[in-house]
Amino acid sequence: MMRLTACGMFVLALALGGAPAGAQQPQQPPAAHPAAKGARVIGTISTASPGTIVVTGRDGKAITVKTTAGTKIVGRAKGTVTQIAVGDTIRVVADEGQDGTLTATGVQDVAASVGLPVRGRGGERQTQNGQTLVAGTVAQVRDGAVSITSADGSATTVGVPQSARIERLSALPSGSLAVGARVMVQGTPNQDGSVSALVVLVDGPAAH
C-alpha cells in the first residue's frame, strides 16, 4: 500500500511554487492555529459534505478543510512508461553514465489533466547522493526516452527503462473525498482555523 511520503510533498510543492520536502524553507512567524503553519494537513477524512471535509490527524486533532471547483484532487498509482505523455509534469531520479547519458531509476509523472504547473525548484538538473534529479515538463516521448524542459528553459533527455519505478498521478472526482480516505492537503489558512484547499492528495481508504 502506498504511503504519504516526500513524493506527495513534491506534488504539493509544484502546485504552490514551494520547495519539495526536505528542502529548507524560510521561517515564518508563529501561527495562531496548527493548520496555519504552511496550511498543510495530513490525516483521515472523518466527515464529508459538499465543499467541506473534516480531516483528523494521528494526534486526534480535527481540522475543517474547504474545497471549491478550483481545488485539485489528485490520486496516485503505479504507472508505466507508455503512460508518460507530452505536457505531463515530471520528476526523474537518474543514474548518469560515463558518456553523460541519463537513465531513470525512479519517475513521478503528473498527468497534464491535473493542471499542476512546474514552479519552485524545477530548474536545471541537480545532483544529490550520486544521482541526478531532473524536473520539468515532458516535451517529447520517443523510443523509451523522454525530453524534459525545465523551468529555466533547459532541455534534458532521460532514458526510461521498463525497470524504472514509475508513479503516476492523475485527477480524481470530488467524490473521492469520502469518509475513511487518507489525504494530504495543502492550502491557505482561514481566520476561523479552517483551511481552503488548493491541492488534496488522496492516498486511499482507511484500513479496517
ZICOR-V778363 format. One record per run of one state. SS is the DSSP state (h for helix, s for strand, l for the rest). FROM is the first residue (numbers start at 1). TO is the last residue. Records with the same first field share a line. If there is no record, write none. Layout:
SS: FROM-TO / FROM-TO
//
This chain:
l: 1-5 / 17-33 / 37-39 / 50-51 / 57-61 / 67-71 / 79-80 / 84-88 / 97-101 / 111-111 / 115-125 / 129-130 / 143-144 / 150-154 / 160-164 / 172-173 / 177-180 / 190-194 / 206-208
h: 6-16 / 34-36 / 81-83 / 112-114 / 174-176
s: 40-49 / 52-56 / 62-66 / 72-78 / 89-96 / 102-110 / 126-128 / 131-142 / 145-149 / 155-159 / 165-171 / 181-189 / 195-205
//
